[in-house]
Amino acid sequence: LMKNYREHAKVAMEHGELPHVSYALLDDRIRCYIDGELEIYGTQPGGVDEKGPYIPVANLQHVNALRASMLMMPIDVSKARGDCKAMQANFNPKKTTVSSR
């Protein structure tokens, strides 16, 4: 369902009808939890491993520029590492609820 609305959300963002950060959250969530890819905006906390908390980001050199383009604050790139496999394995779309408001 989220993948079906990604393009609609992008258009809404481009027309000022959706906050940039909302689109970034949706896009990263789809990439990590559904597609099993690394995120590009660094919005989804990856978890904790032996080195501490991490964020699974695809491109460390450009993540903060991408975040700036979405009007988001920069992240500490030293924590941007890892992959989405554990996140994807724990994602259960049946437990996701949508508000009826």
C-alpha positions, 0 to 999 in steps of 0.5 A: 500500500505504501509503495502505491502512494509514494509517487502521489506523495512526491507530487503532493510534496512538490506542490507544497501539500505535504511536508518534505520530511513526510515524503522522506520518511515514506521513501526511506521506510519503503526502501528499508522495510519493503524493498530491503534497500538502504535508505537515502535520507537516514530517517529509519533507525537501523538498530543496535549492534556491537558498535552501538546504534546505526542508521542504514544509509546508502551514500554517506558522502551525500546523505546530509545534502539529500537531507538538506534538500528535504529541509531536514537537519544533518545526521552524524554520519559516523552512525550511518552504516549497516543494512536493512535485513534485520529491519525487513525481517522484523517488519510486519505490515499486519501490525501497522495501523492507519488512523481513520481520521 
